[in-house]
Amino acid sequence: MRRIRGRRVTGQLPLIGAAQARRIALAAQGFGGRKAATEAGTRQLGSLLSRIHLLQIDSVNVWERSHYMPVFSRLGGYDKAALDRLASGRQPRLTEYWAHEAALLPVSSLPLFAWRMRDKEERDRRKNADFLEGHAATIAWLRAELLERGPLAASEFEHEANKRRGSWWEWSDVKIVLEHLFRWGELASAPRKGFERRYALPEQVLPPEVLGAEVSTRDAVRALTGMAAAAHGIGTTADLADYFRVPMALTKTALEELADSGEVLPVRVAEWGKDGQSGTAWLHRDARRPRAMDAAALLSPFDPVVWFRPRAERMHDFHYRIEIYTPAEKRIYGYYSLPILLGDAVVGRVDLKNDRQSRILRVQSAWSEADAPADIAERTAALLRDAAAWQHLDDIVVADRGNLARELGGALTSTS
């Protein structure tokens, strides 16, 4: 017997098979449909963003910036400038905030994170009181500079405190202060300059309806949890909490309210109850339940399908860790391995490098999982050719590393 906000639910919860759960989850993420014959444009990009809600940003560019990849994985080759335009101009439709990690998200969603801004300010002022009090004059000067000069990148502020200390990755005091103000919502993100974040006063870049929006913590968390449930299709409480990095206690309360309203339904998923777990999950009421799923995609390490590693292991039996911070001699799969999604499962990975100068896509290693389909080499070869075309590369070179490498190299040679 289960209790949802004081209401008793008798009998066993509906049981969903593990394979069906994978199909539901992938369909919710935008996989399984036919890729358009023509290049995706603003309408298709907007539709995808309304489905997955955010694109995680990461600085690693050995293959491609992470926020461009989920669009390519779902829609195929597209003009990256079309996505850039959504995050630029006088009235951008996308902005940046800490929605998962740093991420692009619809401007209209920003008020849902006001509670996080307040929480971050409270924590920062408590933990870094001495630093912030010691830089009160810098804070006032930064605001005055932005008011006078408009949006600026950290490197554009001329100030004696704007010098890095020590190694190249260590921020200057100006950058640290700017990031604090950005976390608190006292500054907003303006369209980037290259890949450098630019800061602005909120009224300089956000529309009045966003500036004037007031959403309570309870309403915001419930909305975010509902969005996470729709984007996942099906997931555990931990899965849904991770999507927007909402605390578990708040997520549980929100799920009780969403269950009461019928927006989510409690279910059990076969095979999810291993290792002492209950197997209980939440199914969104609008989730599609496809009988088959024939997805084919290379995934970014920061794609929602795999970014929460416990979900990737539970859903796909796929143990995945990015190895960019692992010493080269200790890496197993490579510096920047991309999971391979075929059918309804993640079945392998390829470590890619975009050799832009030589116009070559370099496959540093290629690996298949034990239960990978027999045609993994041929289908992965097709994905790599599409990826190379998207990046305007002329050739693909496969290094002899990994249990899929030779077969993949042969597949590419036979179809070239």
Order of alpha helices (4+ residues) and beta strands (2+ residues): beta-beta-beta-alpha-alpha-beta-alpha-alpha-beta-beta-alpha-alpha-alpha-beta-alpha-beta-beta-alpha-alpha-alpha-beta-alpha-alpha-beta-beta-beta-alpha-beta-beta-beta-alpha-beta-alpha
